[in-house]
Amino acid sequence: MPKRTPLRSRRWSHAAFLLAGVLVGHIATGHAEPVSASPFATLGIFARALAHIETSYVEEVDQTALIHGAIRGMAATLDPHTTFFDPEEYRLVTADMQGRFAGIGVQVSVRDGWLVVLSVFPGSPAQEAGLRPGDRFLRIDGRDARDMRLEESIRRMRGEPGTRVSVSIRREGEAEDLELTLIRAVIDVSPVEAQLLPDRVLYLKVRAFQDDTTAELRAALDRALVEVEDRGGLAGLVLDLRDNPGGLLRESVLLCDEFLAEGLIVSTRARGGQLLAEYTAHRRGTRPGWPMVVLINAHTASAAEIVAGALQDHRRALLVGTRSFGKGSVQNVVELPDGSALKLTVARYYTPSGRLIQAEGIEPDLVVEQLDPARLAAARLEEERRVREASLEGHLDTHEAQPPTISRGALREEVDAADRPPFVDDHQARMAHQALRAILADRARDDRGEP
């Protein structure tokens, strides 16, 4: 039986195991095989090339830059998620995980050579400028963004608050590219947004899995429980993981553990299918079994897919939306002595039922495509402007007793004053909420013993 890994397991243990394995293999086979068969034989080629550059290049060279470039080149020959960070780049990445940085307020990834927006933080310069998930950067401050390294793009978008950065954006469905100038600002990323709806349904938007995500979610749940204590308690949850690019494995496991009392959450397998770790749920601290709907889309990735897959496999939640991105690989961050770091892909994630997330994604139980918010708004406006016979002053009524006539202006005020349903501008979220209401109605009928 493979050992079940506790949540507090050291993240460097696997890296140490790999290093030890390579070293032992070298010692065990070094005298039995020719030197040319050693995996370290090619280091002589590298050392010779480095020596030639250092001694013969036409100008003085920076040895640190050469070594960093060599490591970066090695990483580039592997998968898209294995990468090298120099000390400054690693500092920026660490700031992301802590949820506070200065920049324009987007999370980005490189996909097929394009720098793509994964999510836009509320209240950020990017949101105010109208950037959306799926937008592709063409240029950043005049520099071609096509094939730009992710770390370099982050460096260029970050900067002192109040400074400007110009970007060119290509958006699917738009004939013209967008030319925007944004003013950098300090971005405080709140990983969880909560909204208690009138029907005692709690909407939870989880934007990323950073250091404090699960703590923020717990606090939001506790606040909601206090608010509905005198109204019959919490009826259900809508967990929104759309546009969530992932983050820390630890946080995704802890979040799942809030809603699962037992069983496997996720497993990881390394080269050759070797089982590395299994993360399981614990009964202590598990929340009540409120009905739950989870929203996902094509920008739901990595740690967010772990949560969606685990809740779906355990039949703990209904998944609504579109197929997720399919980033199911595990990266260990190995900090190097000079402050740089190597983010190395070491394994793949598997859901509790054994499904592989990598390149497959998570298929929702209920497929709901998102509708364009501008078209939804235009349709609502057209509906409100539409004049019917019953809204005309002095219209004939079917009853003998005429009620007071309502002018068009008064009718408009009445419509505006009425309570609108939640998510009028978000078709997917509205459908998720309706699905949850249907589940609640079915449970109520079952409780009453109705067929």
LINDADA-V340405 format. One record per backbone hydrogen bond with DSSP energy under -1.0 kcal/mol. CO is the residue of the C=O (numbers start at 1). NH is the residue of the N-H. E is the energy in kcal/mol with one decimal. If there is no record, write none. Layout:
CO|NH|E ; CO|NH|E
This chain:
6|9|-1.7 ; 10|13|-1.2 ; 12|16|-2.4 ; 13|17|-2.0 ; 14|18|-2.5 ; 15|19|-2.3 ; 16|20|-2.6 ; 17|21|-2.5 ; 18|22|-2.3 ; 19|23|-2.2 ; 20|24|-2.8 ; 21|25|-2.2 ; 22|26|-2.0 ; 23|27|-2.2 ; 24|28|-2.7 ; 25|29|-1.6 ; 26|30|-1.3 ; 29|33|-1.4 ; 34|37|-1.7 ; 35|38|-1.8 ; 38|41|-1.7 ; 40|43|-1.3 ; 41|44|-1.5 ; 42|46|-2.0 ; 43|47|-2.9 ; 44|48|-2.2 ; 45|49|-2.4 ; 46|50|-2.7 ; 47|51|-2.3 ; 48|52|-2.3 ; 49|53|-2.2 ; 50|54|-2.6 ; 51|55|-2.2 ; 52|56|-2.5 ; 53|57|-1.6 ; 62|66|-2.1 ; 63|67|-2.4 ; 64|68|-2.7 ; 65|69|-2.4 ; 66|70|-2.1 ; 67|71|-2.5 ; 68|72|-2.6 ; 69|73|-2.2 ; 70|74|-2.1 ; 71|75|-2.4 ; 72|76|-1.9 ; 74|77|-1.0 ; 75|78|-1.7 ; 79|82|-1.4 ; 83|343|-3.0 ; 85|341|-2.4 ; 86|90|-2.8 ; 87|91|-1.7 ; 88|92|-1.7 ; 89|93|-2.2 ; 90|94|-2.4 ; 91|95|-1.8 ; 92|96|-1.6 ; 93|97|-1.6 ; 94|98|-1.2 ; 95|100|-1.4 ; 96|99|-1.1 ; 97|211|-1.8 ; 99|189|-2.8 ; 101|187|-4.3 ; 102|159|-1.1 ; 103|185|-2.5 ; 104|126|-2.6 ; 105|121|-2.3 ; 107|118|-3.6 ; 107|119|-1.4 ; 109|116|-3.2 ; 111|114|-2.0 ; 113|147|-3.0 ; 114|111|-2.9 ; 115|137|-2.8 ; 116|109|-2.0 ; 117|134|-3.0 ; 119|107|-2.4 ; 121|124|-1.7 ; 124|128|-2.3 ; 125|129|-1.8 ; 126|131|-2.5 ; 127|130|-1.1 ; 132|135|-1.9 ; 135|117|-2.8 ; 136|170|-2.9 ; 138|145|-3.1 ; 139|168|-2.2 ; 140|143|-1.9 ; 143|140|-2.3 ; 145|148|-1.9 ; 149|153|-2.3 ; 150|154|-2.2 ; 151|155|-2.1 ; 152|156|-2.2 ; 153|157|-1.9 ; 154|158|-1.9 ; 160|163|-1.9 ; 163|184|-3.0 ; 165|182|-2.9 ; 166|141|-3.8 ; 167|180|-2.8 ; 168|138|-3.3 ; 168|139|-1.0 ; 169|178|-3.1 ; 170|136|-2.5 ; 171|174|-2.1 ; 178|169|-2.9 ; 180|167|-2.9 ; 182|165|-2.4 ; 184|162|-3.0 ; 185|103|-2.6 ; 187|101|-1.8 ; 191|207|-2.8 ; 193|205|-3.2 ; 195|203|-3.0 ; 197|200|-1.9 ; 200|235|-2.7 ; 201|197|-3.1 ; 202|238|-2.5 ; 203|195|-2.2 ; 204|240|-3.4 ; 205|193|-2.6 ; 209|248|-3.2 ; 210|213|-1.7 ; 212|216|-2.3 ; 213|217|-2.3 ; 214|218|-2.6 ; 215|219|-2.1 ; 216|220|-2.2 ; 217|221|-2.4 ; 218|222|-2.5 ; 219|223|-2.3 ; 220|224|-2.0 ; 221|225|-2.3 ; 222|226|-1.8 ; 223|227|-1.9 ; 224|228|-1.9 ; 228|231|-1.7 ; 228|233|-2.5 ; 236|202|-2.6 ; 237|293|-2.2 ; 238|204|-3.2 ; 239|295|-2.7 ; 240|206|-2.3 ; 241|244|-1.4 ; 244|301|-2.7 ; 246|209|-2.3 ; 248|252|-1.6 ; 249|253|-2.2 ; 250|254|-2.2 ; 251|255|-2.3 ; 252|256|-2.1 ; 253|257|-2.2 ; 255|258|-1.1 ; 256|259|-1.7 ; 256|260|-1.4 ; 258|287|-3.4 ; 263|281|-2.8 ; 266|279|-2.7 ; 267|350|-2.1 ; 268|276|-2.9 ; 268|277|-1.2 ; 269|348|-2.3 ; 270|273|-1.9 ; 274|270|-3.3 ; 277|268|-2.3 ; 278|5|-1.0 ; 279|265|-3.4 ; 279|266|-1.3 ; 283|286|-2.0 ; 288|290|-1.8 ; 291|237|-2.4 ; 292|318|-2.1 ; 293|239|-2.9 ; 294|320|-3.0 ; 295|241|-2.5 ; 296|322|-1.7 ; 297|300|-2.0 ; 300|325|-2.6 ; 301|304|-2.0 ; 302|306|-1.6 ; 303|307|-1.7 ; 304|308|-2.2 ; 305|309|-2.8 ; 306|310|-2.4 ; 307|311|-2.4 ; 308|312|-1.9 ; 309|313|-2.6 ; 310|314|-2.0 ; 311|316|-2.5 ; 311|317|-1.4 ; 312|315|-1.6 ; 318|294|-2.8 ; 319|366|-2.3 ; 320|296|-2.1 ; 321|368|-2.2 ; 326|328|-1.0 ; 326|359|-3.5 ; 328|349|-3.2 ; 330|346|-2.7 ; 330|347|-1.1 ; 332|344|-2.8 ; 334|342|-2.4 ; 336|339|-2.1 ; 340|336|-3.0 ; 341|85|-3.1 ; 342|334|-3.1 ; 343|83|-2.1 ; 344|332|-2.6 ; 347|330|-3.2 ; 348|269|-2.0 ; 349|357|-1.1 ; 350|267|-2.0 ; 351|354|-2.3 ; 355|351|-2.4 ; 357|360|-1.8 ; 357|361|-2.8 ; 362|324|-1.8 ; 366|321|-2.1 ; 372|376|-2.0 ; 373|377|-2.6 ; 374|378|-2.2 ; 375|379|-2.3 ; 376|380|-2.2 ; 377|381|-2.4 ; 378|382|-2.3 ; 379|383|-2.0 ; 380|384|-2.3 ; 381|385|-2.0 ; 382|386|-1.2 ; 388|391|-1.3 ; 389|392|-1.6 ; 392|395|-1.4 ; 407|411|-2.6 ; 408|412|-2.2 ; 409|413|-2.0 ; 410|414|-2.1 ; 411|415|-2.3 ; 412|416|-2.5 ; 413|417|-2.1 ; 414|418|-1.4 ; 423|426|-1.3 ; 426|430|-2.3 ; 427|431|-2.4 ; 428|432|-2.2 ; 429|433|-2.5 ; 430|434|-2.3 ; 431|435|-2.4 ; 432|436|-2.2 ; 433|437|-2.3 ; 434|438|-2.1 ; 435|439|-2.0 ; 436|440|-2.4 ; 437|441|-2.3 ; 438|442|-2.3 ; 439|443|-2.3 ; 440|444|-2.3 ; 441|445|-2.1 ; 442|446|-2.3 ; 443|447|-2.5 ; 444|448|-1.6 ; 445|450|-2.6
